[in-house]
Amino acid sequence: MYNLGTLIKYEYKKLLQRKAVWIVTLTLMAMAAASVILPPFMTVISSSNDNGDFYYLYDQYKAQRELATDLTGRTLDDKLLIEMNEAYRKENESTERITAAPDSEVPYSCKYDDINSIIYSLGLYEADNAYTSTYDNGIPYYTGTAAQLYDLRKDYLQARWAQESLSDEEKAFLTAQEEDITTPFIYRYCGSYKSILATFTILSVMVSFLTAVCIPPVSAEEHSRKTDQIILCTRFGRRPAFLAKLFTAVIFSVAAALLLFISFAVPSFVIYGTEGFSAQIQFHILDCTWKLTIGQSVLILFGISIAAAIMLGCAALYLAEHFRSSIPAMGVLIGFLLISSFLNIPGQFCVLSQIWSYCPAKLISATGGLIDHRLVPFFGTYLASYQVGPFIYLILALLFAFGGYFIWRRWQAGGR
């Protein structure tokens, strides 16, 4: 098509010859890897003895991974809860420290951290209630049954749904989704996937920033240097020239999302292992009402990230053509990124709050798209935000692409 490949190579040559592109990309990749690698090796935890001993957070993760192999495939039932409480009781009553290994300072009870986190998520340790008691040293522990724990989770979800002002139809739909979730929960260690899930908010911010910095100058500099008319004097024409710009912007944004995801994922797999793809998401995100594994959740958020990257690439190109300058385009993208990262719209503004929740900085996170219970009606059924979000991003991408082409074509035809 009018030798489109030649135009694309030309656009990529302009993009990759910019030092800022390489500096920002490599810096963000290094920061992504460092955000996964450094915390486990720099976080120091003091031992409970009086000798001043300590261990690193990585030691705790490593011990938990080794010990939790015995729990793989077991259900969260009364037997497992009693076993967990017995381990905590021995640890609190023993005069000698019970560690994960003879040469380790990590307590043996770290084996049950993922299970104990469910009780923490329900807030049962925050105050005395009918389901908790305390050891002699004042540390609380759960005394209820597994059935009561699951009932408490249902009550917690009902309270969340009421707080979010869901309709009766939405509550009925979510209740039906809950019935499909495997109960009792089946435990599997999934340290690396939990680590990756926690990084998606940072990933969305980095992709937005990288796109805002790198894409607008490539297109806008043609206006400032008055070289766009020279390009149009060639035999390629206006439409292929813009398609080359659009292709370059989209592929760069998608590649940026992929490279940053790899920068997060590879260190996570090296540090925490690769097992646990099929672990239930409810062990990590208790109020998730969808029948998903934690591996599927990672893939879903990565897919949303790709859709968001396509939209951001098209938006950056549109803004560059609209302002015919890179500075305003970067300002708009980075400004929106900052506002959407920090501004929350209260839930009582139902429609506006739900629309705002589809911002990439909100949706692309473990606490965003995966646990947002507000639904979208769709031909007699409902869709979750993580299902609707990618389609919204792709539709916006098309609008930005056509809008950018319309502005660019009018300017080249007689807008000077």
N, C-alpha and C positions, 0 to 999 in steps of 0.2 A: 504494500500500500504506500505508494509514493516514497519507497525506500525509507519507511518509518524507522527501521533499525539504525540508519545513519543518524537521524535526528536524536534518537534516544541515546546513542553513544555520545553525541555532542553534549546533550544535557547532563549526562553522568560525568563527562569530563569537566564541565563547569563546576559541578557539585563537589567532586572528589579532589579537585585541585585547590579547594579552599582549606586552609590550615585549620580554621575554626571547626570544620566538620570533624576532622580527625581528632582534634584536641578534646572537643566536647564528648564525642562518642567514646573514645578510649577512657576518658576520665569517669564518665558515668558507669561504664562497664566495670572499672576498677572499684568504684564506690559500691556498686551492687555486690560484687564478690566480697568486698571487705565487710559489708553489713551482715553477711552470713558467717564469715570466718571469724571475725574479731570477737564478737560478744561471748561465745562459749569459752574462749581462751583468755579473756580479760575479766570476766565476772568471777569474783572470788566469794566463796561461801564459807563462813566460819563453822567449824565443827561444834557440836554441843558439849564437848568436854572442856575442861579448864586448862588445857595445855597450850592453847593458842593455835591448835592445828587448823588447817583449812584445806579446801579443795576447790578446783575450778568447775564451772558449770559443765564444761565438756566431760569431766570425769563422771558427773552425775548422769548425763545423757548416755555415756558409754556403758555405765553400770546398769542403767535401766534397760538398755537394748539387750544386754546379755541376760539379765534376769527375766525379762518379759517373754523370752522364748517359751517358758513353761506355761504362760497364760494364753498363748496363741490358740485361737479356736474355742476358748472357753466362754461360756455365757455369763453375763452379769446377773447372777442369781444369789440366793441367800447364802449358799455355800461359799461363794467367792467373797461376799461382803464380810462373812464371819472370819474367813482367812485373812482378809485385809486388816480387820480390827484386831485380830490376834497378833499380827505382826506389829502393829502400832502399840498394842498393850505391852508386849515384851520389850519393845524399844524404850518405852517410857518408864517401865518398872525395873528394868535391869540395871544393876550397878556398873556393868561393863557395856561398852558400846557394841552394838550389833551392826556390823558393817557388811557391805556387799561382797567384800573379799578381804582376806587377811591383811593384805598390804594396801588397803584402801581406807580412806576417811569417809567415803560416801555411805550413808545409812542404808541398810537393807530395804527399808520401807519405800525407797524410790521405785521399787518394782511396781507399786500400786498407784503411782502418781496420776496416771491417766484415768483410773477409776475414781480416785479421790477427787479429781477435778470436777466430776459431774456433781458431786455433793456441794462443792464450793460454788459451782455455777448456779445452783438452786438457792444459794444463800442460807443453807442450813447451819453453817458454822458462825453466822453473824450474831446470833442471839440464842438464848436457851429456848428450846421448844420441845414438843412431845417426841421428836425424832432424834434428839441428840442428848448426850451426857458428857461428862468431863472426867479426865483422869485426875489423879491427885495433884498433878502440877498445873491443872487448869486448862489443859489442851482438850478441845472438844472432839468427840467422835460420834459417828452415826450409829444409832441403835435400832433404826427401823428395818423393815424387810425390803426385799427387792420389789415386791408388788407395790408397797407404799411409795418407794422411790419413783416408780413409773407413774403412779397416780399423782405424785407431787409435780412431776414434769408436765402432765396434762393440765393440772391446775395453773402452773406457771404459763403455759402456752395460752390458756383461756384468758388469763389476765393480760398477756401481751396483745391478744387479738382485740380485747375490749379497749385497751389503751390506744390502739391504732384505729379505732372506730370502724372496724370491719362490719360488713353487713351480715345478716344471718345466712345468706347464700354463700358468701365467701367462707364463713366459719364452717358451714357444712361441707364445702369442698375441701378445705384444709383438714377437717376431721377424717374425711375419706382417704386423704393422702396419708394421714398418720396410721391408718389401719393397714396400709401396705408395708410399713416399716417393720423389719424383723424385730420381734420382741420375744424373749429378752435379747438385749444387745449382745453381739458376739465380738469379743476383743481381739484386736490385732495391733501389734506395734507399728507405728507409721511416723516415726520422727522426722524423716526427710520431707514428707508431704505436708506435715504440719508447718514445718519451717518455710516451705515454698508458699503455702497459703498466706502466711503472715507477711510475705513480701509484695503481694500484688498491689497494695495501695502505693507503695514506693514505685513499683513498676509503672503504674499509670501516670504518676507525676513525672517520672523520668522520660517516658515516651512523649508526653505532652511538651516538656521543656526542650527535648532534643529536636522535635519537629518544628517548634516555634523558632528555634535558633538557626536551623540549617536550611529549611525549605524556602522561606520568603526571599532571602537575598538572591537566590539563583534566578528567580523570575524578575524580581524588582530591579536588579542591576541593569537589565536590558533597557529599562526606561530611563534610568539615570545616565547611562552611557550612550543613549541614542543608537543602540545597535539593533533594536528590534526591526527597524525598517530595512536594514541590510539583510537580515535573515529572510524577510518576506520577499526580497528581490530574487531569491533563489527559486528553483523550480518546484519546491516542495509544497508551497501554499500555506494558508492559515490553519486549516483544520488539522493536518498532520503535525504542524509545529506545536499546537496546543496539546494534542494527544501525547506527544513526546514529553512535554512538561508534566502532564497529569500522570503519565505512567511512571516517570521518575520520582515524583513526589510520593505516590502511593507505595511503590516498591521500597523506597528508602524508609518510609514510616514502618512498614511491615517488617523489614529487615532489622530496624532498630528495636522493635518489640521482641523479635526472635532472639537477637543477640543479648539483650538485657535479660530476657527470661533464662537463657542458657547461663548467663553470669550468676544468676540466683540459684538455678537448679543444680548445676554441676557441683559447687561446693557443698550444697545441702546433701546430695547423694553420697559424697565422699565422707562427710562428717557423720551423718546419721544412718547411712545404709539405704538400700533401695527397696526393702520389703515394706509391705503395708498398703499396696495400691487398692486392695479390695476391702480395706477397713471401713467400718461404718462411719459416716461423717458425724453422727450424733455423739460419738465419743469425744470429738473435738469441738463441735458446734452443737450444743445441746438443743437449742431451739430451732434447728433446721427441720422443716417438716417434709422434706423431699427424700424419697428413697434413692439415695446416692451413696457411692463410696467416696472416700477422700481423694482417690486418684481421679475419679470422674469429675469431682469438684474442681481439681486443679486444671483439668482439660477444659472445663466449661469456662472458667475465668480466663484461661489463656485464649480461648476462642473469642471471648468478648473483647479481650485486649487487642486482638488482631483487627476485629471490626472497628474498634475505636481508633486504632492507628490509621486505618483507611480513611475514616472520617476526618481525622486531624490533618492528614496529608492533603486532602481536598480542601479543607477549610483554610489551611495555610496558603495554598496556591490562590484560592479565591480572594483572601484578604490582601495578598501581595498585588494582585491585579486591580483590586478595588482602590487601594491607596496608592498604587504604583510606587511604593516605597516599602522597604523591609522593616523599618523601625516601628511604624504604627501597627503593622501586622504582628510583629513579635509582641508589642505591648498589649494588644487585644488578647492574644492567645495566653500569654503568661498571666495577665491580669485575671482572665476568666479562670485559669488554673488556680490561682491563689484564692480567689473568692469562693469557688466551689469546694476548695479543700477545707476552708475554715467556717464558711457560713452554713448554718443549718436552719431550715424552715420548720417551725413547729408542726406537729402532726395534726393540730386542729384545723390548719389550712390544708384540707385533705388533698384536693386536686393539685394545688401548687406545690405542696410538699412532695407528692408522688412524682410530679414532673421533674422537680429538682433532684430527686434521688437517682435519675438516669444520667446525671453528669458522670463522666468517666471516673473522676476522683471519688465518687460515692459508690457507684455500681461495681467497679472492679476492686472488690475487697471481700474477704471472708465474712465480714460483718455487714456487708451491703447486699449484693445480689442474692446471696445464698440464704439469708434469713429475713429478707424483706417480705412480710406476709401480705402486703397489699397486692391485689391481683388486677388483671386486665381482662374484661369480658371479651370472649372470642367465639362467636357462632355457637352459643349455648353452653360453652364451657369457660374455663378461665386459664390464663397463662401467667406464669410467674415473671418477675422482673428480669431474671437472668435469661428467660426465653424471649422476652419482648425487646430487651435492650439491644442486642446485635442487629435486629431488623431496623430499629430506629436509627442506629448509627449508619447503616448502609443506605437508608433512604436519605438521610441528611448528606451523606457523601455524594449521592447522585445530584442532589439539589445544589450543593457547593460546586460540583464539577460543571453542571450546565450553567450555573450563574457565573462562574469564572470564565467559561468559554464565551458567554454572551458579552460580558464586559470587555474581554480581551479583543473579541472580533470587532466590536463597535469602535474601540479605541484605535485599532489598527486601520479601520476603514476611513475614519474621519474625525477622530476625537481629539486631535491635536489643536 
